[in-house]
Amino acid sequence: MTTTTNNKSDLDLPALTGKRTGPYCSFNPVSRVQIWQWCSAMGDRNPLYLDDDYRSRAGFDQVVAPPGMMQMWTMRNVNFEYAPGTTADSTYSVFDVLGEHGLPDIVAVSYDISFHRLLLEGDRAHHYTKVESITPLKQTALGKGHFVTEHTEFLDQNDSLYADAMITYFVYRSEQATADASGADQPALTAPVSEPLWKSDYSDISYQSLHEGQALPQLVIPITHKLIVSCALATQDFMDVHHNPPAAQDAAMPDIFMNILTTNGLCARYLSDWAGPASRLKRISFKLMTPNVPGDTMTMQGQIVKLEQVDNESHVTIDFAGRNSRGFHVTGSATLLLMVNGAAPAYVAQ
């Protein structure tokens, strides 16, 4: 019989933190097929990922993967099995322990990712992870639970770090309530976004044409069953709550809901659609709030908050948000590198 946790002495939270485990390996090398599947599901038509002629002109002789794909390469398969070569230590052991203490449900609530280089076709990914912290028991609209934050390092076949992330999950026992695991009020951008809706022409924006406080155009994304399921498959996330309505409802959600990897991909798409294919996403940090469920739309908006030259690189920092009919689905900040004197940033394979 399952017992609900109340931070009893038999649940030693500090003992669940601090151990670096891995490697967790990929089943396959980076491939153009999976890149195409990702871009097709996300609606990402960036020629850097899809157009051989463009890549050749940009100085690439191999297919380039979107940076937002950094985690999907080492995800488990549809049977929740790890790839050969993976450590016997389960990356989900902390969730297993919390589940044994009456907290069976999990949602991802925030990402803070730094991208160090682009992956190319043929690269082979693996990752290591460490639980950094677990909060005391918290009450949210979803139910009572713990926020678990892990640091994950993503490396290639040469043990070169291509990305690392701080990822926070809420591990809880569901209660029938409005689904919002953020534990915080929903913020607004510092200024209203008044620019018209837009569709990218995939041209590169000029750093000199920008100014702090400038609003990005809005992008409206319909939230459909097809989008949620196809993106869950493209991101290698086979958790039932993203394709099985009864499982999602058991987790106090009204229907299947978008996973955090899809949100990450859509945010990255929004930013690169605006900045152009020669831009490079250097860092993205965001929080998930009210879920994206079928039948709604998400309107992406953004605002430039900082422009700076760093080591001959042009950096633009953007506060962004995606809002649906119930409030903010996602709010965050990102830093992009832009073209310098007509040349793309040197943010490529080492």
N, C-alpha and C positions, 0 to 999 in steps of 0.2 A: 504494500500500500504506500502511496506517495505522501510525504509529509511536507507541508508548507514551511519554508525556511523563515526563521525569525532571528537570524544571526546567533544561533545557539553555539555553544562551545564546540560542537562537533563540526562546525563549518568555519574553518580557519582561512579567512580570505587572504591574508598576507602570504600564506603557504602556497597559494595558487598563482602567485606572481613571480616574475624575475627569471624564469628558466627559458633560455633560448633553445628552440627546437627546430629541427630540420635536418636535411633538406626535404622540401616537398617539391617533387619534380613534375615536369610537363610530360604528357603522353606523346606530344608531337612537337616538332620544331615549328617556328613561325612560318606560316604559309599564306600564300595569296588567297587561297580558298576561304580560310577563316577570316582574313581581313575583309574580303568581299562580303561574306555573310554578315560581319559586324556592321560594315558601312551600309549595306542594304537595309538591315533592320533599323538602324539609327537614322536613316535618311541622310547620311553623311556622303556628299558627293565631291569631297575635296580631291582635286586631281593628284595631289601628292600621294594619295593612297590607291588611286584607281586608274591612273593614266600613265602608261609606260612612256609615251612621248614627253609628257610634262616632266616626269621624273628624270629622264635623260637630260633634258634641258636644264634641270635644277642640279645636275651633277651626281645623281644617284644611278647606279647600275643594278640595283636590287630593289625589290618591293619594300615599301616602308609601312610599318604598322602604326596606327593611331596610338598616341601615348595612353589614352584612356583604357586600352586593352591590357595594361601592364599586369593585372591580377588574373585575368581569365585563362592565361596560358597554363597556370598551375592549379586550376580548379579540379575538383573530383569529377569523375564521369557520371553518367546517368544512373549508375548503380551505386553511387557514392563510394567508389573505390579510388584509391590513390594510384598514381603512375608507378611503374617499376623504378626501383632505386630510392623511393621515398623512405624516410625514417619510420621505424615502428611506433614512434611517439606520436600520438594523435594531436593535431593542432586544435581539436575541439574538446580536449580533456576537461578544460575548465567549464565548458558548457555541459558536459556530461555530469560533472560533480554538482553543478547548480541544478541540473535537471533532477538529480536524485534527491535534492532538497526542495522539490516542489515547484521548480521554475523551468517549465519545459519549453517555453516560447522564446524566440529570438528575433529581433529586428535590428538592422544596422541603422545607426542614427547620424554618424558623421564620418567624414574623410578629411585628412590633411596630407596631401601627396606632393612630393618633390620629384620632378622628372630630370634625370641626369643625362640620358641619351635616348635616341630613337632605336627601337629594335628593327632589324632587317630580316628579310626572308632567309630562313636557314638557321637563325639564332635559336638557341635552346635555353629556356628559362627554368629557374628553380627559385624557391624562396625559403627564408627562415623567419620565424616569428617568436615574439616574446610578449607575454601579458605584462603590461607596465603597471596597471592599477585596476582595482575593483572598488567601487563606491559602497558605502553602507546601503542598506535597504532603502529604496526610494519609492514614493507613491506617485504615479503618473496616471493620466487618463486611461492608459492601457491596462494598468494594474500595478502591483508592487513588484519590484525587482532591483537588479544591480546593473549599473553601467560598467561595462568591461572595456578597457582600452588596451589594444595591442599594437606593438611596433612591428611592422613587417618589412623585410629587406628583400627586394627582387633583384636577382643576379642572372647573368647570362652564362654560357658554357665556359667562359674564361674567368668566372667569379667576379666579373666587373659589375658594379652596382648600376642598374639602369633606372631604378625608381625605389623610393621607400615611402612608407605611409604610416600614419597613426590612424587607426580605425577603431571607432567606438560602437559597441553593440549594447542594446538593452536586453537583458535576459530576465524573463518575467513569467508570472502566471496571469493569463488573460482575464480581464473583466470586461463585461459588455458596456463599452463606453466609446466616446469619440476617439478614434485612433490618432494619437499624437504623442509620441514618446520623447519629444525633445526636452521636456521639463523646463521650458522657457517660454516667455511671451513671444509672439510672432513679430519680428521687427519689420520696419519699412526701410526702403532706400532713403538716403539723405535728401534726395530731391525727386520730384515726380518725373516720370519718363514721358515725354511728350512727342517723341519722334514717331513717324508712321511705321506701320508694319512693313517688313521688307523680306525679300528673298535674295540670297547672296548671288552675285555674279562671279564669285571666286576670283576677284581681283585683289591685289595687295594694297592695304591702306598705307598711307604715308604718315610716318611719325610726325613730320612737320605740320601736318594738317590737324593735329589733335590738340585739345586743351583740357585741363583739369575741370571737372564738373560737366563735361560733355556727355550727353545721353546716347546710349546705343539704341538703334532701332529695336522694335519688339519682334519677337518670333512666336507665332501661335502654333502649338503642337497638339493635335487631337489625341486624346488618350483612349485607345481602343483595346479590346481583348487581343487583337492581332499584334498591336505594338508591344504590349506587355509580354505576351507569350514568345513572340519571335525574338525580342531582345533578351529575354531570359535564356533562351536557347543559344543565342549568339554569344552571350557572356558566360556560357557554361554553368549557369546557375539553375540546378534542377530541383530546388526546394519546392515542395508542394504548394506553398502559399502563393506562388507566382503563376500557377496554372490550374489549380484545383480549388474552385469556390468553397466547398465545404471545409477544406483545410484552412483557408484564409478566414472563414467565418469562425472557426474554432479558436483562432488567434485574435478574435475581437475586431476583425476587419469586415467591411461590408461586402467585399468581393475580392477577387485576386488583386494584387497590387504590385506596382513597379518596384523592381529591386534596385539597390544602391548602385550597382554597376551600370545599369541603364541610365540612371540619373547622371552619373559621372560622364557617360558617353554623350548624352544629350547636351550637358553643360559645355563639354569640350567642343562639341559640334557647333553650338551657338557662338562660342568665342572665336573659333577658327573660321567660321562662315563670315564673321564680321571682319576679322583682321586679315584674312587671305591665306593662301596655302604656303606662302613663304614665312609666315609667323611660326613661332615655336612656343608651345605651352610649357612654361617652366615650373609653375606651382599652382595648385588648386586646393582650396579648403572650403568645405561646405557642411551644412547641417541639414538633415532631413526633418521635415515637420509633418504637416498633414499629408496622408498618402495620396498618390495618384492612382485612381481606380477607373475602370472603363466607364465611358459615357461622359467624361469631363474633358476639358481642354486645359493645357498649361501654357501660359503666356510668359515667355522669357523676356527679361529686361535687364539693363545694365547701365552703369555710369562710371566714367573714368575718374579715379580718385587720386592717381599719382602718375606723373611722367618723370623719368629720370634717365640719365646716361650713366652707366656703370661699366667701367673697363671697356669703353668703346662699344658697348651694347646699348640699344634703345629698349628700355623697359617701360611697359604700361601696366598699371595695376587697376583692376576693374572690380567693383562690387556688383554682384549680379543676383538675380532672384528668379524663381519660376513660381507662378501663382496659379492656383486652380480656383474653382468656385467656392471652396471652403476656406481658403486662405493660402498662405505660402507653403508650397511643397518643399522648396529648397531655397536657402539663402547662403551666400558665400562670397569669396574673394579669389581672384586669380591674377597671376602675373604672366604676361606674354613677352617674348622677345620679338622685335619687329625688324624689318629690313634696315640695313645700314648702307647708304650710298648705293642702293640698287642691288645689294647682295643679301641673301638669306643668312640668318645667324648660324654660326658654326656649332650647332647643337645636333650633332649627328653621331654615328657610331665611332667609337674610339679604336 
